[in-house]
């Protein structure tokens, strides 16, 4: 088996990475002021701790985004292969999209997409 092309490629990658690190160290600016060591985000100084509690609806919306984004991947794969699949696959994808729409309607009805806690509490009081 000829592994020398992989070895040459590996050496080239390591050499380029080492050269970039060495050049940035040699040519980079040196700052010794105390302000350069302070963390900031977008030009704004940090205040307080980084351990900020985040509300549960944020995580719910993030999970729903990931789930529905994954469904978009399935739809894209189906759209690419639709000429070879025929009408059976069209019916199957229609059922799939129907289940997605039903899930979205259910999430909307139970208030999972509602960020206002007072409105969510009123919804639970009404029994909706």
N, C-alpha and C positions, 0 to 999 in steps of 0.2 A: 504494500500500500504506500502511496506517495503522500507523505504528510508535510513535505517541505513547503508547499504553498501556504498552508495554514500557519506553519512556524514563521515564515517570512511576514505574513500578514499580522500575526500576533506581535512580532518584534517591531513592525512599523507602527502599530497602534500604541504600544507601550512607549516607543521612542517619541512619537508625536505628543503624547500626553506629558511625558517627562520634559520635553522641550518647552511646551506651553507653560508648565508650572515654573520651570527654571527662568524663562524669559520674563514672566510676570513678576517673579521675585526680584530679578535683577533690575528691571526697567520700571517697576511700580513705584508709586509715590510713597513716602514715609510720613505718617502723621503721628505726632506724639501729644496732641492736645487732648485734654480729658473729654471734650465734647464728642470726639470721634468714636469713643467707646460706648456712648449711650445708644440704646436701641430706640428706633423710631419707625413709625409706619406712615408712609406718604408725607413726610415732613412734619408730622405731629408727634410731640413728645408723649411717651407712655405715662399714664397715671394709674396707680393702683396695681392690682394683681392681674395676671393673665387668666386666673381661674374665675371666669364670669359664668354664672349659671345661665343656661339657655333653656327657654321654655320647651315643653314637650311637643307642641305643635310644629316647631321647627324641624324636629327629627321625623315627625310623621310626614310632613311635606317632602322632606329629603328622601325618605323611603319610598313614597309614592312616585316621586320623580324617577328614581332608579328603576322601579318596577315598570312604569309606563315607558321609559326610555328603552328598556330591554325589549318590550313588546314592539317598539318601532324597529328594532333590529330584525325581529322575526318578519315583520311586514315588508321590510326592504328585501330580505332574502326571498320571500314569496314573489315580490314584484319582479325580481330579476329572473326568476324561473317560470313565470306565468305562461309563456308561450308553450312550454313543454308539458305543463301540468293539466290543463284542460278544465272542464266545468266542475269536476269533483273537487278540485282544489279551491275553486272559487266559492263553492258552497261551504267548504271547511273554513276558509278565511272569513267568510261572512259570519259564521257562527263565532269564530274567534273574536272578531271585532264587536259582535253583539255582546259577548261576555265582558269585554273591556268596557263598553259603554254602560252595561248594567252595573259593573263595579264602580265606575265613576259616578253614576247616579246615586248609588247606595252611599258612597263616601260623602257626596254632597248632602244627602238627606240626613245623615247622622251628624253632620257638622264637622267632619274631619278637615274640611277645607276652610273652615271659618277661624280667623285669627282673633276675633273679638271674644274674650271670655264671657262678657255679659250676655252677648247674643247667644252664645252656646248654652249658657245657664238657662236663659229663657226658653230655648228650644227644648231642653231636657224637662223643664217644668211643664211645658205644653204636651210633652209626650210624643213629639214629632220624630 
